[in-house]
């Protein structure tokens, strides 16, 4: 396989298996003496040296300022024999639907060998306080904002993770909460509302491979809700849960150890986001998964007005992005 990082191609040896990609790239980082950078993935120009993906950024807290609020750069992965989009998505911490959306027409089970699969490793940050955990429901994505010490002092850093959220009958609620506790190897005491469905053979699910909470859980001030792992990784990137937030097992483990109790959690609903990078204006559009946006075009116009950007954009490009809604930031600036 090969992955492009800013025009550099890294190839892994034939002896490595697809499930070990994460281990491979960490070994590669060691060989390049870039462990501190790749482990945190920090780059001051909003790019990343690895799919572990932590980014420095500049953005006004109200999302209306002129500072840049776009992180990352698009990357490509070259398909090898035996690859599936599911394997590729998980290896780079995406839900498979995210990868399918930006690679239309590619067979998810048998993508053509040699095909360049686009990885959606660029995002417009949602409007938020840019503090602690921010979850954008339509994006099916969690952001964690924190300070990190650098050789220049402290930098504002954000890490990003794909997540699974509540299905239509169990929609994940919006609001501002806090992390009030942390549990390792949690026991799941099934709430009465879920027990009534008759889907589970026992009322109490002990720790283990069949526990839907996985190995780690962050408890929220919102009763009965949490951020946790999963016993079925393919639920990540989908509407699959009873409202809780699920991460890949390897991602929740990272988050568990770096998020302290008391961390604020902002769960928001923003299928349309606008941002700037240099002099260019971008829009990022996701499906309105809970059907809450009555007029997407007017919503986009209002966001551009709030940022003072409306006079700088091509409305035809805005309409095209709203039609595609594939989650990639699209340049909508006037030429």
Secondary structure, 3 states (H helix, E strand, C coil): CEEEECCEEEECCCCCCHHHHHHHHHHHHHHCCCHHHHHHCCCCCCCCCCCCCEEECCCCCCCCCCCCCEEECCEEEECCCCCCHHHHHHHCCCCHHHHHHCCCCCCCCCCCCCCEEEECCEEECCCCCCCEEEEECCCCEEEEEEEEEECCEEEEEEEEEECEEECHHHCCCCEEEEEEEEEECCCEECCHHHHCCCCCCCCEECCCCCCCCCCEEEEECCCCCEEECCCCHHHCCCEEECCCEECCHHHHHHHHHHCCCCCEEEEECCCEEEEEECCEEEEEECCCCCCCCCCHHHHHHHHHHHCCCHHHECHHHHHHHHHHCCCCCEECECC
